[in-house]
Amino acid sequence: MAVDRYRLAHDGIASAVGSSGSSIYQSEKNLMKFVVLLLSILPGLLVGGEIKALTVEYAKVAGRSLKLDFYQPDDLSTLRPLIVWVHGGAWRAGNRKSMPIKGLLKKGFALASVDYRLTPVAPYPANVHDIKAAIRFLRTHAVKYRINDEKISIAGVSAGGHLAALVGLTNRSAKHEGVVGDFRKVSSKVQAVVSFYGASDLLSILGQSTPHGLSVRVPALNLLLGGSPKEKLQLARLASPLHQLDSKDPRVLLIHGDQDPQMPYQQSKDLYAACLKLEIPCELVTVKGGKHGGREFYEESVLTKITGFLSKAN
């Protein structure tokens, strides 16, 4: 019911405002209509003082429903830039409910946290195909969700950071696009990438890993690729953002702790250097003493940095 109220209220308010953006306060009738719609939408959006997402199915694969959670900022007067969020979990766990960047709603971004098929269900490239399908779905429905379809960025954390970078840095790549969803002729292009401590090179990652990192990464990579990177060399290269770079790629922001025991900090340093070599706009934010996650990665100064970086995307 909350989702239905949201959708009806959203569509109704858009109708009341009109395509010209004229004020809904022009008449007593419109004023009352606005009040009724506003009261109907608030219970569906606020739960215990927190914003509730609109959950939408963006595709279905072999009977499996793929969903996303969509969050809108308060001001719907203009089309908003969108950040597509990709959760972590070593490619084999996690879900879209893990969404630590809600603070960016206050900075005017719409957010969409997407589910994708995990590796126990389907190995790479299913995850990339799913995420690209979500982007195509959101771009197709940009007007409905008040999204600026020329300002779509992708961000993710850990394994999600790797997938975000891979999706963002394979614009125009048929091998990465897939055939998931109903909007295959729509572009999955993004204008910027933000990776929180994600992998960039699956060919070098094991050699850079700590013993703890290896205990996590070796079985995770076997599930992702169907074998080790050495055994699946070509597939590992296709699944490595660093090896998919070209000079036309979008800007990249990398955020990584220099004491990460799980995902080598060197992975972000290597991608940063490769981007600069190709003159791709790229910044590396090093969290001093940062490990694999923590509040320090999502504090106000970091969100402000992300906002400034994405404002330059085109």
Secondary structure, DSSP 4 states (H G I P E B T S, - for coil): -HHHHHHHHHHHHHHHH-TT---GGGSHHHHHHHHHHHHHHHHHHEETTEEPPEEEEEEEETTEEEEEEEE--S--SS-EEEEEEE--STTTS--TT--TTGGGGGGT-EEEEE----TTT--TTHHHHHHHHHHHHHHHTTTTTTEEEEEEEEEEETHHHHHHHHHHTTTT-HHHH---SS-TTS----SEEEEES----TTTHHHH--HHHHHHHHHHHHHHHSS-TTTTHHHHHHT-GGGG--TTPPEEEEEEETT-SSS-HHHHHHHHHHHHHTT--EEEEEETT--S--GGGSSHHHHHHHHHHHHT--
